[in-house]
Amino acid sequence: MDHEESIRYRELFRSIRERRGMHGIPDGTVASIAYVIGCDAATEYHLLDGFASWLNVRRGESGNTSLSWFGELVRLVVGAEAASGSPYWKLAPADSAAVETMLFETLDLFLEERDDLAR
């Protein structure tokens, strides 16, 4: 994935965060995660390459993870103990809203850091 394509996705995710309804994405963590997975698929799964490990390191771990990026995101937001046994679609409303907010914030940070390293 080149730098310009990454910039376009960063702009898209910022726009979604600011004006979600304009993009036709329903409220909720499940819809947000599905949308981001679709964006990743559109890039032949290069958009989020390394995102799960990056989130794992953010949680203070080694970066070696068997969890998906959304599993790591939930653990980052609500903590590993609270997240274990609770799939993201069954989170309490407050936790779900926090995960949804953090999703687009962490995506922006991740893509920015990855772009900086690539240059």
Buried (B, 14 or more C-beta within 10 A) or exposed (E): BEEEEBEEBBEBBBEBBEEBEEEEBEEBBBBBBBBBBEBBEEBEEEBBBBBBBBBBBBBEBEEEBEBBBBBBBBBBBBEEEBBEEEEBEEBEEEBBBBBBBBBBEBBBEBBEEBBEEEE
